[in-house]
Every structure is written in C-alpha cells, then in structure tokens.
Amino acid sequence: MEPASSAALGEFVRRTVSFLLAKCERPPVTGQEDLKRLRSLLLRSSTILEQAERRHVASRAMLLQLRSLRDKTFRGYYIFDTIRCRSSLTLHGGHKDDGDGGVEEEEEEEVNRRAFALSSSNTAKRARFSSNSNRSESEVAAGAVVLRVACSPRELQEMACSLEAMIRDMKEFVVFLMGYPILCREPYSAHLFVEKCMFGRNMERERIMEFLLQKDPESNTSGNLLGVLPITGPSLIGKSTIVEHVCKEERVRNHFSLILWYGGNDLRDETMPSFRDNCVIKHKNDNASEQRLLIVIELLDDVDDEIWKSLYTSARSIPRGSKMLITSRSKKIERFGTTEALRLKCLPTEAHWYFFKMLVFGSEDPEQHPKLISLAMEMAYDMPGSFIYPHLGAALLLKANFNPKRWSMILTRFREYLKKNVSGLLGEEYPDDLEAAAKDQPQCAWTVTKQKPDEYFMLHEIYQRGSAPEEVPGITVLDLLCGCDHPQGRYEVLFWKSQIPPYFTYICTCDIQTWK
C-alpha cells in the first residue's frame, strides 16, 4: 500500500510543478488582447443575431437562448466601448482636433476632461438621472459624471470568457436556426435595421404572438371565454408600436378573419354592436378558415368595472377563438386579463446604449472618434427612457458633423433642458413629458448652437395627430434647437415622427420668448 501511496503522491507533485512552471512561462494576457478577443466574439455573436432576425423562429427554447445571447452581446458592446474609450483617451488625451481648423486649447482641454469623466469613474451602479445636490458648480458646468458603471479589466476578461463559452455551446443551435424559413424583410446593415425596425422587443412580441395563436382549451365549449391580454407601460414606451407590428405579422393575419381597432379611450355606454361600429378595420381576411376576431383596444387610463363587465359579457357572442389586446398606461387594467399581463419597460442600460450608438454613428466606425463616443455615452446615460429622445439626440449630434466642441455644447444644453423640465420627476421609471405637457406644464427649451442663447421657446400641448403629409407642420423642434429661422408668434411644430408602424406623429404648439 505504501509504494502505491508514494507513487500517487509523487505523480501529484510532478503534475503540480509542471502546471506551475507552465503558468509561469505563459505570458500574461494583456488588456488589449482581451479587447481584441472580445471584439472578435462580438462580431460572431452579432452575426448569429442578424441571422435570427431574418428568420421565423418558432421554438420558445431557442427564443430564450437568443434573448440570453442578445443581452450578453449588448453588455459586451457596452464594456468594449467604455474600456476602449478610456484607453484611447488616456493614450491620445492631449491630441488636438485638426478637423475644424484649430480648436482653442482651453476648449479642447474641456472636451477632453468631460469625455474622460465618463470612463474614469468607478461606480458599480447607474441611473438615468443623477442629482446635482452634492455637486459643485464647476462640476455641474463641466458636466462631470457622478453615477456610472465600472468596467474593470477583470470584467472585460470575464465578459470575453462567458461570451466565448456561450458561442461555443451554440453550434447545434446555429444548425437548427438555419433550418427556419427566411422572413420577407431583410436588413441591409445594422444601423438601418435599428432605425427602421422595432428594437429590443423580440421576446415581448413573441409573447403576444403565442397568446394570439394558441388554441382555446377543449373544455371551453359551453361558454365562450374571450381571451384578453393586457399590455401596460408608460406613454411613449412602445405599446401601440408592438401591437401594430404583431397585427402585421402574416401568421396573425392568416389566423384571424378580422382585426378591429378601438381608440376612443372611453368605453362608456359601449355595447358590442355599437363598439364594432366605432372600431376601425385594420385587416380583413375573407379566405380565413374560421371566423375569428382580433380586437385591439387602446386606452389612456383605467376603465370602470361595470363598463368593462357589460362590454365583456356582450363580447361572448363573437366567434370562438377570438382574442383581445388592451393597452393602457394604467396598471389597473391588468385585472381584466384572462392571462398574465405584459408590462413594457425601458430598455436595459446596455441595449439603450447600443440603440443610441447605432443611431448616432451609423456605419461610421466609433473607434475613430474616442472623444465623441464618450460624449455620446454621457448623453445616453442622462437620456429619458422613451424612444423619442435617442432619435432627437442623435439628430442633434449628427447636425454637429462629428465636432467634439459642438457635441460638448449640445450635451451641456441637453442637461440644462432636463434640469429645467424634468427635475421634479426624478425617481420615476422615466419622466413622462407627454403627460406633463398635457397637464398644462409647458416645456422650456432653447437653441443648442449658441453659447448664450438670446431667446427661448415654450412647447405647449404635445399631442398625437395623423401622419398625412398635409397635416404635418413644416417646422420641426430640431429646426428650433439648431437655430434655424422661424416665424413669430404662436405656431405648430413637428415634435417627432416615428419611422416605423404605426408612424405616429407628435405635434406641439410653440411660441418664442426673449430672455429677460
């Protein structure tokens, strides 16, 4: 027994020494190598995601895998951009921008300091807005960042390892993925896909699709129980958008003979006959094998229980297998659902940054503009969670033609706007500016192209209007922010127009006032 024990101990010691020697001889992996490795992995994961977006994936298990890969990819890009900015700014922080014919030294130093403030912080948490109460005036003026996410070398290495392991385990997944049919739409590039398609709502869309296409229980033959899925969330979060995209799906249009939409925002005194008369027909399928209805009800707030009970009772006369989607900002409508409600929330930090970066830089390589990408990250941090603000912010930055000095000025003006208009709304999921304006709380804004604007404009009564060209004002909020010529007095301006279905247009009334 002793010889066997001695041999085993000797073998263990030999292997331990060999392992330690190999570890000492192996050169340590540098941060730059980890960064290159992560970049390569992100390209591979993005390729898988792009292929998945082009295909109709029916497997719920595969959709969950795609969600994990998508979240990991967004997180990877977030870490990659943050650490890359820090490395570039540390290496080239004193380099002057020659693209504008010579930026003054003090202004260049200010741009560098502000850009570097993003990556030099070491806080593990993040918030859409940071309070200015504990900051000095110089910090506020410089736009220094207080709450930021730390991206350490260890975190970079862990991200690369976890993403590599996930991609390695998806070999069979990719084989199954390529077997699914290709959809009609096909994105040409990442930035065009982000701008023209619904972003970040894949799982929510599939959840609605699953509800609409599932068969009624066989036990439900005596009484026709109408399936109801409530969809809730703040205004401008995308409730109408996701419903519109689902209603345009070929599978949904083939499944239902009629798709009805009701947007009266008040179901009082409605019965099923009068309700159907007040609905808009979104789609009619005369070739459907069964006469099933899909009813979409869009409300602003809650509905009285008796009103809902009366409508729902009368709805039992509609064909079996019909479904109803009801959307509202109020979570109270969730009690009307026959299944668990779907709550739409703001995009996660990493997905929000990826979306904004694609809008700002498009096909341009952000690696060539380390200062600009840092300033863009600061704006993304402070931006409310609505999809409107990334589009407006990206449009403003693109107007500045990749000029660090002008981007820095825009960031300052943007923060002043938030401080002036939404400082009282801190702590909410995100400021509901549309609802605030509807309550006669006008928003105050000013041009972002001047160091000291001599006038400001008040935005009143932001409301939704049809997207017909003759109904859209020729002047936009972007024109006002950029200092373009504008008429005097009170007039309408285009606040924002969505580029994806249902192509909502938001109009506001504006008047110009002079600083006193």
C-alpha positions as CSV (number, residue, x, y, z in Angstrom):
1,M,0.0,0.0,0.0
2,E,2.9,2.3,0.9
3,P,4.5,2.1,-2.6
4,A,1.2,2.9,-4.2
5,S,0.7,5.9,-2.0
6,S,4.2,7.2,-2.6
7,A,3.7,6.8,-6.4
8,A,0.4,8.7,-6.3
9,L,1.9,11.4,-4.2
10,G,4.9,11.7,-6.5
11,E,2.6,11.9,-9.6
12,F,0.6,14.6,-7.9
13,V,3.7,16.7,-7.0
14,R,5.0,16.2,-10.6
15,R,1.8,17.5,-12.2
16,T,1.6,20.4,-9.8
17,V,5.1,21.5,-10.5
18,S,4.5,21.1,-14.3
19,F,1.4,23.2,-14.0
20,L,3.1,26.0,-12.1
21,L,6.0,26.1,-14.5
22,A,3.7,26.2,-17.5
23,K,1.8,29.0,-15.8
24,C,5.0,31.0,-15.1
25,E,6.3,30.5,-18.7
26,R,2.9,31.5,-20.3
27,P,2.9,35.3,-20.9
28,P,0.1,37.1,-19.2
29,V,-2.9,38.2,-21.3
30,T,-2.9,42.0,-21.7
31,G,-6.0,44.2,-21.7
32,Q,-5.5,45.0,-25.4
33,E,-5.5,41.2,-26.2
34,D,-8.7,40.8,-24.2
35,L,-10.2,43.8,-26.0
36,K,-9.4,42.3,-29.5
37,R,-10.7,38.9,-28.3
38,L,-14.0,40.5,-27.2
39,R,-14.3,42.4,-30.4
40,S,-14.0,39.2,-32.4
41,L,-16.5,37.4,-30.3
42,L,-19.0,40.3,-30.6
43,L,-18.8,40.1,-34.4
44,R,-19.6,36.4,-34.2
45,S,-22.5,36.9,-31.8
46,S,-23.9,39.7,-33.9
47,T,-23.8,37.5,-37.0
48,I,-25.9,34.9,-35.2
49,L,-28.4,37.5,-34.0
50,E,-28.7,39.0,-37.5
51,Q,-29.4,35.6,-39.0
52,A,-32.0,35.0,-36.3
53,E,-33.7,38.4,-37.0
54,R,-34.1,37.3,-40.6
55,R,-35.9,34.1,-39.8
56,H,-39.2,33.0,-38.2
57,V,-38.1,31.1,-35.1
58,A,-41.0,29.2,-33.6
59,S,-39.2,27.4,-30.8
60,R,-39.7,29.1,-27.4
61,A,-36.5,27.5,-26.1
62,M,-34.5,28.9,-29.0
63,L,-36.0,32.3,-28.4
64,L,-34.9,32.2,-24.8
65,Q,-31.4,31.3,-26.0
66,L,-31.5,34.2,-28.4
67,R,-32.5,36.6,-25.6
68,S,-29.6,35.5,-23.5
69,L,-27.2,35.9,-26.4
70,R,-28.7,39.3,-27.3
71,D,-28.4,40.6,-23.7
72,K,-24.8,39.3,-23.5
73,T,-23.9,41.0,-26.8
74,F,-25.3,44.3,-25.7
75,R,-23.4,44.0,-22.5
76,G,-20.3,43.1,-24.3
77,Y,-20.5,46.1,-26.6
78,Y,-21.1,48.3,-23.6
79,I,-18.0,47.1,-21.8
80,F,-16.0,47.2,-25.1
81,D,-16.9,50.8,-25.9
82,T,-16.3,52.0,-22.3
83,I,-12.9,50.5,-21.9
84,R,-11.8,51.4,-25.5
85,C,-12.8,55.0,-24.8
86,R,-10.7,55.0,-21.6
87,S,-7.7,53.5,-23.4
88,S,-7.9,55.9,-26.3
89,L,-8.4,59.0,-24.2
90,T,-5.5,58.1,-21.9
91,L,-3.2,57.5,-24.9
92,H,-4.3,60.5,-27.0
93,G,-5.9,62.8,-24.4
94,G,-3.7,65.7,-25.4
95,H,-4.1,65.4,-29.2
96,K,-5.8,68.3,-30.8
97,D,-8.6,68.1,-33.3
98,D,-7.5,69.4,-36.6
99,G,-10.7,68.7,-38.5
100,D,-12.2,72.1,-37.6
101,G,-9.2,74.2,-38.5
102,G,-7.9,74.6,-34.9
103,V,-9.8,74.3,-31.6
104,E,-8.6,76.6,-28.9
105,E,-6.5,74.9,-26.2
106,E,-8.9,75.7,-23.3
107,E,-11.9,74.4,-25.2
108,E,-10.0,71.3,-26.2
109,E,-9.0,70.6,-22.6
110,E,-12.6,71.0,-21.5
111,V,-13.8,68.5,-24.1
112,N,-11.1,66.0,-23.1
113,R,-11.9,66.4,-19.4
114,R,-15.6,65.9,-20.0
115,A,-15.1,62.9,-22.3
116,F,-12.7,61.3,-19.9
117,A,-15.0,61.8,-16.9
118,L,-17.2,59.0,-18.2
119,S,-14.6,56.3,-18.2
120,S,-12.6,57.3,-15.2
121,S,-15.4,56.9,-12.7
122,N,-15.6,53.7,-10.6
123,T,-19.3,53.3,-9.5
124,A,-21.0,49.9,-10.0
125,K,-24.5,51.3,-10.4
126,R,-26.2,53.5,-12.9
127,A,-29.2,55.9,-13.0
128,R,-30.9,57.8,-15.8
129,F,-30.5,61.0,-13.9
130,S,-28.0,62.0,-11.2
131,S,-28.9,64.5,-8.6
132,N,-26.9,67.8,-8.6
133,S,-27.4,68.5,-4.9
134,N,-24.0,67.2,-3.9
135,R,-22.0,68.6,-6.8
136,S,-20.1,71.8,-7.0
137,E,-21.0,74.5,-9.6
138,S,-17.8,73.7,-11.5
139,E,-18.7,70.0,-11.7
140,V,-22.2,70.8,-13.0
141,A,-20.9,73.3,-15.5
142,A,-18.3,70.8,-16.8
143,G,-20.9,68.1,-17.0
144,A,-18.9,65.7,-14.8
145,V,-20.5,62.3,-14.3
146,V,-21.3,61.1,-10.8
147,L,-23.1,57.8,-11.4
148,R,-21.5,55.5,-13.9
149,V,-20.9,51.8,-14.5
150,A,-17.4,50.4,-13.7
151,C,-15.8,48.4,-16.4
152,S,-12.6,46.9,-15.0
153,P,-10.0,44.7,-16.8
154,R,-11.4,41.8,-14.8
155,E,-14.9,42.5,-16.0
156,L,-13.6,42.6,-19.6
157,Q,-11.9,39.3,-19.2
158,E,-15.0,37.7,-17.6
159,M,-17.2,39.0,-20.4
160,A,-14.9,37.6,-23.1
161,C,-14.8,34.2,-21.4
162,S,-18.6,34.0,-20.8
163,L,-19.4,35.1,-24.4
164,E,-16.9,32.7,-25.8
165,A,-18.4,29.8,-23.8
166,M,-21.9,30.8,-24.9
167,I,-21.0,30.9,-28.6
168,R,-19.1,27.6,-28.3
169,D,-22.2,25.9,-26.9
170,M,-24.4,27.2,-29.7
171,K,-23.1,25.1,-32.5
172,E,-26.2,22.9,-32.6
173,F,-28.3,26.0,-32.2
174,V,-26.9,27.6,-35.3
175,V,-27.7,24.4,-37.3
176,F,-31.3,24.4,-36.2
177,L,-31.5,28.2,-36.8
178,M,-30.5,27.8,-40.4
179,G,-33.4,25.4,-40.9
180,Y,-36.1,28.0,-40.2
181,P,-37.7,29.9,-43.1
182,I,-36.4,33.4,-44.0
183,L,-38.7,36.3,-43.5
184,C,-39.6,38.7,-46.3
185,R,-37.9,41.7,-44.7
186,E,-34.1,41.6,-44.8
187,P,-31.9,44.2,-43.1
188,Y,-29.1,45.7,-45.2
189,S,-27.0,46.8,-42.3
190,A,-27.1,47.1,-38.5
191,H,-27.8,50.9,-38.3
192,L,-30.5,50.8,-41.0
193,F,-32.1,47.8,-39.2
194,V,-32.1,49.7,-35.8
195,E,-33.6,52.8,-37.3
196,K,-36.3,51.3,-39.4
197,C,-37.4,48.3,-37.2
198,M,-38.8,47.8,-33.8
199,F,-35.8,47.4,-31.4
200,G,-35.4,45.4,-28.3
201,R,-38.9,43.9,-28.1
202,N,-38.4,40.4,-29.6
203,M,-39.5,38.4,-26.5
204,E,-42.4,40.7,-25.9
205,R,-43.6,40.3,-29.5
206,E,-43.3,36.6,-29.3
207,R,-45.2,36.5,-26.1
208,I,-48.1,38.3,-27.8
209,M,-47.9,36.1,-30.8
210,E,-48.1,33.0,-28.6
211,F,-51.2,34.3,-26.9
212,L,-52.9,35.1,-30.1
213,L,-52.2,31.9,-31.9
214,Q,-52.8,29.4,-29.1
215,K,-55.9,27.3,-29.2
216,D,-58.7,27.6,-26.7
217,P,-59.0,24.8,-24.2
218,E,-61.2,22.0,-25.3
219,S,-63.2,22.3,-22.1
220,N,-64.3,25.8,-23.1
221,T,-67.2,24.7,-25.3
222,S,-70.2,25.7,-23.3
223,G,-69.3,29.3,-22.6
224,N,-67.1,31.3,-25.0
225,L,-64.5,32.8,-22.8
226,L,-62.8,35.7,-24.7
227,G,-59.0,35.7,-24.1
228,V,-57.8,39.1,-23.0
229,L,-54.1,40.1,-22.8
230,P,-53.5,43.5,-21.1
231,I,-50.4,45.4,-22.2
232,T,-49.3,48.2,-19.9
233,G,-46.5,50.7,-19.6
234,P,-45.7,54.4,-19.6
235,S,-46.6,56.6,-22.5
236,L,-44.1,56.6,-25.4
237,I,-42.7,53.2,-24.3
238,G,-44.0,51.4,-27.5
239,K,-47.3,49.7,-26.6
240,S,-49.0,50.8,-29.8
241,T,-45.9,50.0,-31.8
242,I,-45.5,46.4,-30.7
243,V,-49.3,45.8,-31.2
244,E,-49.1,47.2,-34.7
245,H,-46.1,45.0,-35.6
246,V,-47.9,41.9,-34.3
247,C,-51.0,42.8,-36.3
248,K,-48.9,43.0,-39.4
249,E,-47.5,39.5,-39.0
250,E,-48.6,37.1,-41.7
251,R,-49.3,34.4,-39.2
252,V,-51.7,36.7,-37.3
253,R,-53.5,37.9,-40.4
254,N,-54.0,34.3,-41.6
255,H,-55.3,33.2,-38.2
256,F,-58.0,35.9,-37.8
257,S,-60.7,36.8,-40.3
258,L,-61.0,40.4,-39.0
259,I,-58.7,42.7,-36.9
260,L,-60.6,45.6,-35.3
261,W,-59.0,48.6,-33.6
262,Y,-60.7,50.8,-31.0
263,G,-59.1,54.0,-29.8
264,G,-61.9,56.0,-28.2
265,N,-60.2,56.0,-24.8
266,D,-63.6,55.7,-23.2
267,L,-65.8,52.6,-23.2
268,R,-68.7,54.2,-21.5
269,D,-72.1,53.2,-22.9
270,E,-70.5,50.8,-25.4
271,T,-72.1,47.5,-26.2
272,M,-70.7,45.0,-28.7
273,P,-72.9,46.2,-31.6
274,S,-72.0,49.9,-31.0
275,F,-68.4,49.0,-30.2
276,R,-68.0,47.3,-33.5
277,D,-69.5,50.3,-35.3
278,N,-66.9,52.6,-33.6
279,C,-63.9,50.3,-34.5
280,V,-61.6,50.7,-37.4
281,I,-61.0,47.6,-39.6
282,K,-57.2,47.0,-39.6
283,H,-57.3,43.9,-41.7
284,K,-59.9,41.6,-43.3
285,N,-59.2,38.1,-44.4
286,D,-62.1,36.6,-46.5
287,N,-60.1,33.4,-47.0
288,A,-59.8,32.6,-43.4
289,S,-60.9,29.0,-42.5
290,E,-62.6,30.2,-39.3
291,Q,-64.3,33.5,-38.4
292,R,-62.1,34.6,-35.5
293,L,-61.8,38.2,-34.5
294,L,-58.8,40.1,-33.0
295,I,-59.9,43.2,-31.1
296,V,-57.4,45.8,-30.1
297,I,-58.4,48.4,-27.5
298,E,-56.1,51.4,-26.8
299,L,-56.9,53.3,-23.6
300,L,-55.1,56.1,-21.8
301,D,-56.2,55.2,-18.2
302,D,-58.4,52.8,-16.3
303,V,-62.0,51.6,-17.1
304,D,-64.9,51.3,-14.7
305,D,-65.6,47.7,-13.7
306,E,-69.3,47.8,-14.6
307,I,-68.5,49.3,-18.0
308,W,-66.0,46.6,-18.7
309,K,-68.2,43.8,-17.4
310,S,-71.1,45.0,-19.7
311,L,-68.8,45.0,-22.8
312,Y,-67.1,41.7,-22.0
313,T,-70.4,40.0,-21.4
314,S,-71.8,41.1,-24.7
315,A,-68.5,40.0,-26.4
316,R,-69.3,36.4,-25.7
317,S,-71.4,36.4,-28.8
318,I,-68.4,36.8,-31.1
319,P,-66.9,33.6,-32.7
320,R,-65.0,31.2,-30.5
321,G,-61.2,31.6,-30.7
322,S,-61.4,35.4,-30.9
323,K,-58.8,37.4,-28.8
324,M,-58.5,40.8,-27.4
325,L,-55.5,43.0,-26.7
326,I,-56.0,46.0,-24.4
327,T,-53.3,48.6,-23.9
328,S,-53.1,51.4,-21.3
329,R,-50.6,53.4,-19.2
330,S,-52.6,52.3,-16.1
331,K,-51.6,49.1,-14.5
332,K,-55.1,48.8,-13.1
333,I,-56.4,47.3,-16.4
334,E,-54.4,44.2,-15.7
335,R,-57.3,42.9,-13.6
336,F,-59.3,42.4,-16.8
337,G,-56.8,39.9,-18.3
338,T,-57.5,36.2,-18.7
339,T,-53.7,35.7,-18.7
340,E,-50.8,37.4,-17.1
341,A,-50.4,41.0,-18.3
342,L,-47.4,42.1,-20.3
343,R,-45.6,45.1,-18.9
344,L,-43.3,47.1,-21.2
345,K,-40.3,48.7,-19.5
346,C,-37.4,50.8,-20.5
347,L,-34.6,49.2,-22.4
348,P,-31.7,47.9,-20.2
349,T,-28.7,50.1,-20.0
350,E,-26.6,48.2,-22.5
351,A,-29.4,47.9,-25.1
352,H,-30.2,51.6,-24.7
353,W,-26.6,52.5,-25.4
354,Y,-26.4,50.1,-28.4
355,F,-29.5,51.6,-29.9
356,F,-28.3,55.2,-29.4
357,K,-24.8,54.4,-30.7
358,M,-26.2,52.9,-33.9
359,L,-28.4,56.0,-34.4
360,V,-25.5,58.4,-33.9
361,F,-22.6,56.7,-35.6
362,G,-24.5,54.5,-38.2
363,S,-21.9,52.9,-40.5
364,E,-19.2,55.2,-39.2
365,D,-16.6,53.4,-37.0
366,P,-16.8,54.8,-33.5
367,E,-13.3,53.7,-32.8
368,Q,-12.1,56.6,-34.9
369,H,-13.8,59.1,-32.6
370,P,-13.0,58.2,-28.9
371,K,-13.9,61.6,-27.6
372,L,-17.2,61.7,-29.4
373,I,-18.2,58.2,-28.3
374,S,-17.5,59.2,-24.7
375,L,-19.7,62.3,-25.0
376,A,-22.4,60.2,-26.7
377,M,-22.3,57.8,-23.8
378,E,-22.8,60.7,-21.3
379,M,-25.9,61.8,-23.2
380,A,-27.2,58.3,-23.3
381,Y,-26.8,58.0,-19.6
382,D,-28.8,61.1,-18.9
383,M,-31.5,60.4,-21.5
384,P,-35.1,59.5,-20.5
385,G,-36.2,56.0,-21.4
386,S,-38.6,56.9,-24.2
387,F,-37.5,56.0,-27.8
388,I,-38.2,59.7,-28.9
389,Y,-35.1,61.1,-27.1
390,P,-32.5,58.9,-28.7
391,H,-33.7,59.9,-32.1
392,L,-33.8,63.6,-31.2
393,G,-30.4,63.4,-29.5
394,A,-28.8,61.5,-32.4
395,A,-30.2,64.0,-34.9
396,L,-28.7,66.9,-32.9
397,L,-25.3,65.3,-32.8
398,L,-25.3,64.4,-36.5
399,K,-26.0,68.0,-37.3
400,A,-22.8,68.9,-35.5
401,N,-20.7,67.0,-38.0
402,F,-18.5,65.0,-35.5
403,N,-17.1,68.1,-33.9
404,P,-16.1,67.5,-30.3
405,K,-16.5,71.1,-29.3
406,R,-20.1,71.3,-30.6
407,W,-21.0,67.9,-29.2
408,S,-19.9,69.1,-25.8
409,M,-22.0,72.2,-26.1
410,I,-25.0,70.1,-27.1
411,L,-24.5,67.9,-24.1
412,T,-24.5,71.0,-21.8
413,R,-27.7,72.3,-23.3
414,F,-29.3,68.9,-23.1
415,R,-28.6,68.7,-19.4
416,E,-29.9,72.2,-18.9
417,Y,-33.1,71.1,-20.6
418,L,-33.5,68.1,-18.3
419,K,-32.8,70.1,-15.2
420,K,-35.4,72.8,-16.3
421,N,-38.2,70.4,-17.3
422,V,-37.9,67.1,-15.5
423,S,-36.0,67.8,-12.3
424,G,-39.3,67.4,-10.3
425,L,-39.8,63.9,-11.8
426,L,-36.7,62.2,-10.5
427,G,-37.3,58.8,-9.1
428,E,-39.9,57.6,-11.7
429,E,-39.1,55.0,-14.2
430,Y,-38.6,57.8,-16.6
431,P,-40.1,61.3,-17.0
432,D,-43.4,61.2,-18.8
433,D,-43.0,64.5,-20.6
434,L,-46.0,64.0,-22.9
435,E,-48.3,63.6,-19.9
436,A,-46.8,66.6,-18.1
437,A,-47.4,68.8,-21.2
438,A,-51.0,67.6,-21.4
439,K,-51.5,68.9,-17.9
440,D,-50.6,72.4,-19.0
441,Q,-47.0,72.2,-18.0
442,P,-45.2,73.7,-21.0
443,Q,-41.6,72.7,-21.7
444,C,-38.9,75.3,-21.9
445,A,-36.1,74.8,-24.5
446,W,-33.6,76.9,-26.4
447,T,-31.1,76.6,-29.2
448,V,-28.1,74.3,-28.7
449,T,-25.8,76.1,-31.3
450,K,-25.1,79.3,-29.3
451,Q,-23.1,79.7,-26.2
452,K,-25.5,82.3,-24.8
453,P,-29.0,82.0,-26.5
454,D,-30.8,85.3,-26.6
455,E,-34.3,83.7,-26.8
456,Y,-36.1,80.5,-25.7
457,F,-39.2,78.8,-26.8
458,M,-42.1,77.2,-24.9
459,L,-43.6,73.9,-26.1
460,H,-47.3,73.5,-25.2
461,E,-49.9,70.8,-25.7
462,I,-47.9,68.0,-27.2
463,Y,-50.4,65.7,-28.9
464,Q,-50.7,62.9,-31.4
465,R,-52.0,63.6,-34.9
466,G,-52.5,61.7,-38.2
467,S,-49.4,61.2,-40.4
468,A,-50.9,62.6,-43.6
469,P,-48.3,65.0,-45.2
470,E,-50.8,67.9,-45.3
471,E,-51.3,67.5,-41.5
472,V,-47.6,67.8,-40.6
473,P,-46.1,71.2,-39.9
474,G,-43.1,72.2,-41.9
475,I,-41.0,73.4,-38.9
476,T,-39.6,70.8,-36.5
477,V,-38.3,71.0,-33.0
478,L,-34.9,70.0,-34.4
479,D,-35.0,73.2,-36.5
480,L,-35.6,75.3,-33.4
481,L,-32.9,73.6,-31.4
482,C,-30.4,74.2,-34.3
483,G,-31.2,77.9,-34.5
484,C,-33.0,77.9,-37.9
485,D,-35.2,80.7,-39.0
486,H,-38.7,80.6,-37.5
487,P,-41.9,82.7,-37.7
488,Q,-43.0,85.0,-34.9
489,G,-46.0,84.4,-32.6
490,R,-47.6,81.1,-31.7
491,Y,-47.5,78.3,-34.2
492,E,-47.3,74.5,-34.5
493,V,-44.1,72.5,-34.9
494,L,-43.4,68.8,-35.5
495,F,-42.1,67.4,-32.2
496,W,-41.3,63.9,-33.6
497,K,-42.4,61.5,-36.3
498,S,-41.9,57.8,-36.0
499,Q,-40.2,56.0,-38.9
500,I,-41.9,52.6,-38.1
501,P,-45.5,51.5,-37.9
502,P,-47.9,52.9,-36.8
503,Y,-46.0,56.0,-37.9
504,F,-47.2,58.2,-35.1
505,T,-46.7,62.0,-35.4
506,Y,-46.5,64.2,-32.4
507,I,-47.3,67.9,-32.8
508,C,-46.8,70.8,-30.3
509,T,-47.7,74.4,-30.1
510,C,-44.7,76.7,-29.7
511,D,-44.1,80.4,-29.0
512,I,-40.7,82.3,-28.9
513,Q,-39.8,84.4,-25.9
514,T,-36.8,86.6,-25.1
515,W,-34.6,86.2,-22.1
516,K,-35.2,88.9,-19.6
